[in-house]
C-alpha cells in the first residue's frame, strides 16, 4: 500500500489556490490608470499658465517700449524747441549788439564833431587873416578841447620821460648810450601812450638810455694817441 502524506497534500493544495488567485485576479485599471491620466492633465494646465504669463509679460514689455518711445519723442520735440529758441536768442542778441555798437559810435562821433567845427573855424580864420599867432592860438584851443573830449571817454595820456623803461607801457624804438642817466631810462617820447581806465590803450614809443659803449672809449683813446703822434712829428 503506497505511502500518502496528508500534510504535504494540504500544503500543495493551498499553494495552488494562491497561484490560481494570483493568476486569475485581474489588474485593477484604476490604480495605475488614474495616475497615468491625471499627470498629463496637470502638465497641460501648467503649460497653459506659463503661456498666459509669458503673454502677459510680453504685453507689459510692449507697453513699456511704447511708453519709452513716447518719452523719446517728447524730449526730441523739447530739444528741437530749445534749439530753435537758442537760435532766435543768438540772432536777437547779435542784432541788439550791432544796434548798441551803432548807437555808441553815433554818440561818440556827435561828441567829436564840435572839435572838427573848431578846427575848421580856426583854419578859415587863419586863411583870411594870414595871422600865424592867431592860427597857433586856435589850434591850441582845438587841441585842448579834443583832449577834454578824450578825458570824458576815460582816455588819458601817461608820462614816460624820466621814467624807467617798462614793457607794459613802452615800446623802445632806439637806445642811446648816456653817462648822466641810469640805463633803461626813457629820455625821449616819440609818440605818447594812453590809458583807458586802468588799461593801457596804446604803448608809448620812446628812446631809452643805455650804458656807455667801450668802442667810444677806445675810439677816443685812439684819437688822442694819433693827435699826440701828430704833434710829436
Secondary structure, 3 states (H helix, E strand, C coil): CCCCCHHHHHHHHHHHHHHHHHHHCCCCHHHHHHHHHHHHHHHHHHHHHHHHHHHHHHHHHHHHHHHHHHHHHHHHHHHHHHHHHHHHHHHHHHHHHHHHHHHHHHHHHHHHHHHHHHHHHHHHHHHHHCCHHHHHHHHHHHHHHHHHHHHHCCEEEECCCCCECCCCCEEEEEEEECCCCCCCEEEEEEECEEEECCEEEECEEEEEEECCCHHHHHHHHHHHHHHHHHHHC
